[in-house]
Amino acid sequence: YKPDVDDLRESPAVELAGLMAREGAEVRAFEPNKPQAAFHGFRTAASLEEALREAEVIVILVGNREFRQMDPKATAGMTPARTVVDLRGILNRKDWEAAGFGVSTLGVGDRLTG
């Protein structure tokens, strides 16, 4: 959606987080430009560290600067998660894989053969 803004009206990221929660995921969202935001159906965190603390999977829904600047080695020390789903294509896959993460990026897949 729109990176680095605090206007979350009609945000597809909010819709997707709500959908994941309705399907049974325990969602803990963090919006660095509006950390006090609250949403019906899923929890929010006041900081990135809080959001990552007990995460099983990291899902990047918006290309915010704070997410683009995440250090994969430092992140590995903050979370038990070892899977990242990057729906914005903002992470350096090789760096994240070198730090021990499995990375899935929207629009990037294994080449099908045969």
N, C-alpha and C positions, 0 to 999 in steps of 0.2 A: 504494500500500500504506500502511503506517503511517509518516507523516512524523515526523522528528526522534526516532527511537528507534534503538538499536543492536542490536536483536533482529532478525536477518535470517532466522530459521528460517521455512521455508515461504513465503518472500517471492516473490510473482509477478514482481517486478522481477529477481530473480536468475534465475528460470526463463526469463524473456524474454531477458535478456542471453545466457544459455547457448544458447537457441534461435537467436538471431541469429548467434552464433559458429559453431554447428553448420551453419548455412546458408551460411557463408562470409564473414561480416562479421568484420573485425578489431575486436574490442570492447576498449575501454579504459574500465573503469567506475570511478566514484568514489562512495564512500559517506562523507559528511562525519561521520557519527556513529560510524563504525567504519573509519577509513582504513587500518588494518592488515589488514583482511579479505582473504582469499585464496579464490579459487574455482577449481574445476576447469573448464577449457575456455575461459576468457577472462582477460585481464590486468586488474589493478586499478592505480589511480594513488594516490599518497600525498596528492595535492592536486588541487583543481579545475583549477588552472593546468596541471598535468602532464597531466591527462586531456584538456584542450582543445588543447594545443600542436599536435598533428598531426591533429586531428579533421577529418573530412570532413562529418559530420553530428552535431548535438547532439541526443540523445534524452533527454527528461526522463521518468523512470519513477516517481519518488517526489516528493511535494511538500515536500521538506525546506526548512527556512528558508533555508539557504545558496543553494538554487536559486531560491527565490522572490525573494531579494534580489539576484540577478545583475543587474548593470548592462549593458544591451545594448551601449552604446558601448564600455565597458571590455572586454567579452567579445569584441567585434569585433577589438580590438587584440591579443587573446591567441590567436586561432585562425584558420586559413584557412577553417573551416566557415562557410557562409552559409545553411545550412538548419537549422531547429530543428523537431523533432517533440515537441510538448508533450502527453504522454499524461495529464497531470493537470489541465490547464487553469489553470495557475498564472501564466503569463506574460502581460504586457500586450502583446497582438499589435501594436498600433499603434506602441508604442515600439520593439519588435524590428524591425518592418518599416522604421521610420524609420532604424534603424541599419544597414540593408542586408541583413537576414535575410529569407528566405522562411520562413513559419511555418505549420505544420500542427498543428491541435489536434484531439484526439479528440472527436468529436461535433459539430464545427463544420466545415461544408462550404459550398461554393457552392450556392445555391438552384438547383434544377433547374427549367427552364422548358420549355414546349411539350409 
